[in-house]
Amino acid sequence: HKFLDRCNILGFTRKAADLYAQAMGKSIMIKDKNCQIVGICFGHGITEILTRDRQDFTKIFDLTGQCVTYY
């Protein structure tokens, strides 16, 4: 309970739907959950995402030009 009180919970934004529509318009398949992650981040001004999912996030970078950091 105390831990969650200190966390910032970021809400959904329209960016996820926009990203998904943009990908579908170019026949690029990106998992829904990854569109949601990126949409939430980008909608709140977070442009660097640390991930191990190179496949989807490389596609997202190609679509948006936004930085995604892999490890």
NUKOL-344158 format. One record per residue (C-alpha): residue in one letter; x, y, z. Coordinates in nm, 3 decimals. Example, Ala and Ser with C-alpha at 12.3 -4.5 7.8 and 13.67 -1.06 7.14 Angstrom:
BEGIN
A_1.230_-0.450_0.780
S_1.367_-0.106_0.714
end
This chain:
BEGIN
H_0.000_0.000_0.000
K_0.273_0.251_0.092
F_0.471_0.160_-0.219
L_0.176_0.228_-0.450
D_0.114_0.562_-0.282
R_0.460_0.672_-0.398
C_0.418_0.551_-0.757
N_0.301_0.763_-1.046
I_0.043_0.566_-1.241
L_0.026_0.689_-1.599
G_-0.313_0.680_-1.766
F_-0.401_0.572_-2.117
T_-0.390_0.828_-2.394
R_-0.515_0.834_-2.751
K_-0.156_0.788_-2.873
A_-0.186_0.408_-2.848
A_-0.483_0.403_-3.084
D_-0.310_0.646_-3.319
L_0.004_0.431_-3.328
Y_-0.199_0.115_-3.386
A_-0.394_0.278_-3.670
Q_-0.073_0.409_-3.827
A_0.084_0.061_-3.813
M_-0.226_-0.108_-3.955
G_-0.240_0.149_-4.236
K_0.107_0.035_-4.339
S_0.024_-0.336_-4.284
I_0.269_-0.352_-3.991
M_0.165_-0.586_-3.711
I_0.250_-0.467_-3.359
K_0.116_-0.637_-3.047
D_-0.165_-0.444_-2.878
K_0.016_-0.438_-2.545
N_0.324_-0.278_-2.701
C_0.110_-0.011_-2.869
Q_-0.042_0.058_-2.527
I_0.298_0.081_-2.359
V_0.431_0.321_-2.621
G_0.109_0.520_-2.634
I_0.112_0.574_-2.259
C_0.480_0.669_-2.259
F_0.466_0.902_-2.558
G_0.140_1.054_-2.435
H_0.317_1.155_-2.115
G_0.632_1.283_-2.280
I_0.844_0.973_-2.221
T_1.038_0.906_-2.541
E_1.293_0.648_-2.426
I_1.177_0.300_-2.340
L_1.405_0.024_-2.212
T_1.294_-0.310_-2.357
R_1.411_-0.654_-2.461
D_1.140_-0.678_-2.730
R_1.343_-0.573_-3.032
Q_1.092_-0.702_-3.287
D_0.792_-0.479_-3.208
F_0.988_-0.182_-3.081
T_1.205_-0.170_-3.394
K_0.881_-0.140_-3.593
I_0.760_0.132_-3.357
F_1.086_0.324_-3.400
D_1.054_0.296_-3.778
L_0.699_0.438_-3.759
T_0.760_0.715_-3.508
G_1.130_0.796_-3.515
Q_1.115_0.797_-3.134
C_1.402_0.643_-2.943
V_1.368_0.296_-2.795
T_1.659_0.160_-2.593
Y_1.729_-0.213_-2.593
Y_1.925_-0.423_-2.350
end
